[in-house]
Amino acid sequence: MELFLLSFGALFSIMNPLGTVPVFVGLTLDNSKKERAVTAFWTAIDVLAILLLSFFAGKYILSFFGISLNALKIAGGLIIVSSGFALLTGKFREHKGMKRERVQEDIRTRDSISLTPLAIPMLAGPGTISLLITYNQEYHLPEQIVILISAMLLSAISIYLILKSAHGIVKLLGASGINALSRIIGFVVIAIGVEYIISAVVDIVTRIIAVA
C-alpha cells in the first residue's frame, strides 16, 4: 500500500491533470459533451500507453545510451523541480511548450488533440517518463510491478475523470481556484524532485567513500 500511494502520488503530482484543465477547456470549447468525453477517454488511454512504455522500456533506454541510474535520477529530478517551479509561478503551460497562441492554433488546426498536445507534453512529459524509468530500475519483484501498474492505471482513470469534468471544474473553482491548487501541487512536485536528487547524490558519495 505504501508503494502504491507513493507512486500514485508522485505520478499524479508530476502530471498535474488539474493544470491541464484550462488547456483542455480551451481546446474543446466548440465540442459537444460527448465529444469532450471521447477526447478525455483517448487522452487517458494515450497517457497510460506512454506510462507503460516508459516503465517497461526504461532499462533498454538506459542500456542503449549508457546512462547510469544516478545520472537519470539527477537529470529527472532537475526536470521535476523545474516543473514544480513552473506550477508555483503559474507558468505551467509555457513550461510545457503550450503558449496561448499555440493553444489557439491547435483549436483551429487539430482534428485530434488527445495524443498531442494533451498526452504529450502536457501530461506525460520528460519528468514523468524519467520517474518511471527510475521505478523500473528500483522495483523488480512481481508484486511491486503489479502495484506500479495499478498506480499508472488509477492515474489514467483520474485523468479521464478530471478532463471529462473539466468544464464543470472551471465553473466550480474558477481560474484562481485551479491556480491555487496547482501551486500547492507544485510545492509537492519540487519536494519529489529534490528527494530524487538527494538520493542519487547520497548513493554516489557512499560509493566514493566505500572505494576510498
C-alpha positions in Angstrom: 0.0 0.0 0.0 2.9 2.4 0.8 4.4 1.8 -2.6 1.0 2.3 -4.3 0.4 5.6 -2.5 3.9 6.8 -3.1 3.9 6.0 -6.9 0.4 7.3 -7.5 1.0 10.5 -5.6 4.2 11.1 -7.5 2.6 10.4 -10.9 -0.5 12.5 -10.2 1.5 15.4 -8.9 4.0 15.5 -11.7 1.4 15.0 -14.5 -0.9 17.5 -12.7 -4.1 16.9 -14.7 -5.7 19.9 -12.9 -3.1 22.1 -14.5 -4.2 20.7 -17.9 -7.9 21.6 -17.3 -7.7 25.2 -18.7 -5.9 23.9 -21.8 -8.5 21.1 -22.3 -11.3 23.6 -21.9 -9.8 26.0 -24.4 -9.2 23.2 -27.0 -12.8 21.8 -26.6 -14.9 24.9 -26.4 -16.7 24.1 -29.7 -17.1 20.3 -28.9 -20.2 18.6 -27.6 -20.3 17.0 -24.2 -20.0 13.5 -25.8 -17.0 14.7 -28.0 -15.3 16.0 -24.9 -15.8 12.7 -23.1 -14.3 10.9 -26.1 -11.3 13.2 -26.2 -10.8 12.7 -22.4 -11.0 9.0 -22.8 -8.4 8.8 -25.5 -6.1 11.2 -23.7 -6.2 8.9 -20.7 -5.5 5.8 -22.9 -2.6 7.6 -24.6 -1.1 8.6 -21.3 -1.4 5.1 -19.9 0.3 3.7 -23.1 3.1 6.2 -22.6 3.5 5.3 -18.9 3.6 1.6 -19.6 6.1 2.0 -22.4 8.3 4.2 -20.3 8.3 1.8 -17.5 8.9 -1.4 -19.4 11.3 0.0 -22.0 13.2 2.0 -19.4 16.1 -0.4 -18.9 16.7 -0.7 -22.6 16.8 3.1 -23.0 19.4 3.3 -20.2 21.4 0.5 -21.6 21.3 1.9 -25.2 22.5 5.3 -24.2 24.9 4.1 -21.4 23.1 6.2 -18.7 23.5 5.3 -15.0 20.6 5.2 -12.7 22.0 8.0 -10.5 22.6 10.2 -13.6 18.9 9.6 -14.6 17.8 10.4 -11.1 19.6 13.7 -11.0 18.5 14.7 -14.5 15.0 13.6 -13.9 15.0 15.4 -10.5 16.0 18.6 -12.1 13.2 18.3 -14.7 10.7 17.6 -12.0 11.9 20.5 -9.9 11.7 22.7 -12.9 8.1 21.6 -13.5 7.3 22.3 -9.8 8.7 25.8 -10.1 6.6 26.3 -13.2 3.5 25.3 -11.3 4.4 27.6 -8.4 4.9 30.6 -10.6 1.8 30.0 -12.8 3.8 29.3 -15.9 3.0 25.6 -16.3 1.6 25.9 -19.8 4.7 27.9 -21.0 6.9 25.3 -19.3 5.2 22.5 -21.3 5.5 24.5 -24.5 1.8 25.4 -24.6 1.7 29.2 -25.1 -1.7 30.8 -25.5 -1.0 31.5 -29.2 -0.2 27.8 -29.8 -3.4 26.7 -28.0 -5.5 28.9 -30.3 -3.6 27.4 -33.3 -4.4 23.9 -32.1 -8.1 24.8 -31.8 -8.2 25.8 -35.5 -6.0 23.1 -37.0 -6.2 19.9 -35.0 -8.8 17.2 -35.5 -7.4 15.1 -32.6 -5.8 16.6 -29.6 -5.7 13.5 -27.3 -2.1 12.5 -28.1 -0.6 15.9 -28.7 -0.7 18.3 -27.0 -2.7 16.8 -24.1 -0.9 13.4 -23.5 2.4 14.7 -24.7 3.8 17.1 -23.5 1.1 18.4 -21.1 0.6 15.2 -19.0 3.3 12.5 -19.8 6.3 14.8 -20.1 10.0 14.2 -19.5 9.6 14.3 -15.7 7.0 11.6 -15.7 9.0 9.4 -18.2 12.2 9.7 -16.2 10.4 8.9 -12.9 9.0 5.7 -14.4 12.4 4.7 -15.8 13.8 5.1 -12.3 11.0 2.9 -10.9 11.9 0.3 -13.5 15.4 0.1 -12.1 14.4 0.2 -8.4 11.5 -2.3 -8.3 11.8 -5.8 -9.8 9.6 -8.0 -7.7 6.3 -9.2 -9.5 4.1 -7.8 -6.7 5.9 -4.4 -6.9 5.4 -4.3 -10.7 1.7 -5.1 -10.3 1.4 -2.3 -7.7 3.1 0.2 -10.0 0.9 -0.8 -13.0 -2.1 -0.3 -10.7 -0.9 3.2 -9.8 -0.5 4.0 -13.5 -4.0 2.7 -14.2 -5.5 4.8 -11.4 -3.6 7.8 -12.7 -5.1 7.3 -16.2 -8.6 6.9 -14.7 -8.1 10.1 -12.7 -7.0 12.0 -15.8 -10.1 10.8 -17.6 -12.5 11.8 -14.8 -10.9 15.2 -14.4 -10.8 16.0 -18.1 -14.3 14.7 -18.6 -15.4 17.1 -15.9 -13.0 19.9 -16.9 -15.7 22.4 -17.9 -17.6 21.8 -14.6 -14.4 22.1 -12.6 -13.6 25.5 -14.3 -17.1 26.8 -13.4 -16.8 25.5 -9.8 -13.3 26.5 -8.9 -12.6 29.3 -11.5 -9.2 30.1 -12.8 -8.0 31.4 -9.4 -9.0 28.1 -7.7 -7.2 26.0 -10.2 -4.1 28.2 -9.9 -4.1 27.8 -6.1 -4.3 24.0 -6.4 -1.6 24.0 -9.0 0.7 26.0 -6.7 0.1 23.6 -3.8 0.9 20.6 -6.1 3.9 22.5 -7.4 5.4 22.5 -3.9 4.9 18.7 -3.7 6.5 18.2 -7.1 9.6 20.2 -6.1 9.9 18.1 -3.0 9.7 14.9 -5.1 12.4 16.2 -7.5 14.7 17.2 -4.6 14.3 13.8 -3.0 15.4 12.1 -6.2 18.5 14.3 -6.5 19.4 13.8 -2.8 19.1 10.0 -3.1 21.4 10.0 -6.1 24.0 12.2 -4.5 23.9 10.2 -1.3 24.4 6.9 -3.3 27.3 8.5 -5.3 29.0 9.8 -2.1 28.6 6.4 -0.3 30.2 4.6 -3.2 33.1 7.0 -3.3 33.7 6.6 0.5 33.5 2.8 0.1 36.1 2.8 -2.6 38.4 5.1 -0.7 
